[in-house]
Amino acid sequence: MALQITAAGQIHLKRWVQELQDDLADVLACHQCGADQDLTLVVEDEEVRIRCPHGHEWSDREVVPWAVRQVLHQSYTNSPVWLASPGQIMGMALPLIDEDQTLQPFAVDDVDEDDPRWGWECDTALPEGPALVQSMRLARDLANGAMLAEGTLFDLWHPAVGGDPVLSHMTTVVLALAIYAAAEQERRIILKEVSLEAVRLQLAATPADLLRALRPTGTADWGGRLRRVDAQRLDRATDQEWALWHGAALATVRCQAEFETNAHWSRSPSLSLVCRQYWEDDMTWYQGEIGGFPV
Ligand SMILES: [Zn+2]
């Protein structure tokens, strides 16, 4: 599907200047008439064409589909329009869902203090936040990068182009459960140290009903459990719905693996860190009334 957006006002970008080894601020403008307002960006077949209001058309190697998807998000949220450099992430573009945030109750009677999983959950909570909360942050970072890189995921997920935020959210939940499971297996306290391959294996090799039934214990005070609505959606999903979430979670991991091996992206120092570094995100939306965990 072709994407198209006409940006109101100027489009700012930073151009890499080889001699300076640095980025310099610039404004996108028509080569023929100099127009720098109301430019239209069109993405088709992973190529970007830029059109000025007088019908002149050109392309610019700094203007990539990755950046246009972020412009769509910025316009959708009425934020200033900045064109990202190839591979640069300007912020979290994954939609949030406004719905009941109540977490599943902390099942204190079910906690067996000798259960190694309970001990591990407690160990993770203090330094970095509960395991599931860390997993959700990582999953959202991964999904954000994948959505910017893959037009098919953007079309599926982003409301600016008619995508469904519940679909993106449930994909991140499935991905978070896989990260959680991989971390538990390796007894990781800092979950971003889990390898992408371990997460991929959890998705590819864990029987669907096991991953689908996984319900992190969390802690009494800091959450770390699924939202009630998420647990219900996992319980009630048809096989087709599950396959859609699970397939998109695998696509997200595959996309990240490509970033990490693709020299094309290597100029951007942040990109290989999509999985290793938290982007600014509002995690209170997943905390319900509990909150208060250290981040
Ligand atoms: Zn022009």
Residues whose N, C-alpha, C, O or C-beta is under 5 A from the ligand:
A	BS01	ZN	C30 Q32 C33 G34 A35 C52 H54 H56
